[in-house]
Amino acid sequence: MNLIPQIVISGLLIGILISAPMGPIGMLCIQRTLDKGRWPAFFTGIGAALSDLIYCLLAGLGMSFITDFISAKQALLQLLGSIVLAGFAFYLFRKNPTRSLQSQTVQRKRNLFTDFGTGFLFTFSNPLILFFIIGLFARFNFLVPEYLYYHYIAGYAGIFGGALLWWYLITFFVNKVRAHFNVRSMWILNRVIAIILFIMAAFGCVMSIKSFIS
């Protein structure tokens, strides 16, 4: 029996389920789709997908020295990620949406790498996703003795593809309603999302500080 379709389908489902929870990256992608357009938001999703893939590789390949280091430093990583997220929330809260509407296409292309980097950074700063990935691997029988190296190559490609598919669809649907937003609604949306991101950042800081104390 050909096991490649089986592991690819499992990988696609894992990739979608990892990306689906509407955390900071989901809020950020929605905001960027409405503010800057679909592709900056999609590049943010690509950065998040790459981070998820790295965590999946660490969990699947049994790189215990790295996973142990991440688990041991998860409070510090969470604190740093929360501080960066809070800084971005402050920037977003004060941002003038009219500048985004007046920006040129060349400037947007120049910022795609920044969009990718923030997506990667915000996702990678949450090492707790390792436990979620391990649970998904167990649920979908992703790690079994019958699989050879080329099966896993196909499986991890499926995970990355599933994550990209999720962000492609999210940015597609949000972009469809983008025309219904004017400058005032964008200003309100920016502030609402900034407040939500700041609350998430504050919660992350509190949890990481509690971990340091305990």
Secondary structure, DSSP 8 states (H G I E B T S, - for coil): ---HHHHHHHHHHHHHHHH-S-SHHHHHHHHHHHHH-HHHHHHHHHHHHHHHHHHHHHHHTT-HHHHHHHHHTHHHHHHHHHHHHHHHHHHHHH--HHHHHH--HHHHHHTHHHHHHHHHHHHHT-TTHHHHHHHHHHHTT-S-TT--HHHHHHHHHHHHHHHHHHHHHHHHHHHHTGGG--HHHHHHHHHHHHHHHHHHHHHHHHHHHHHHH-
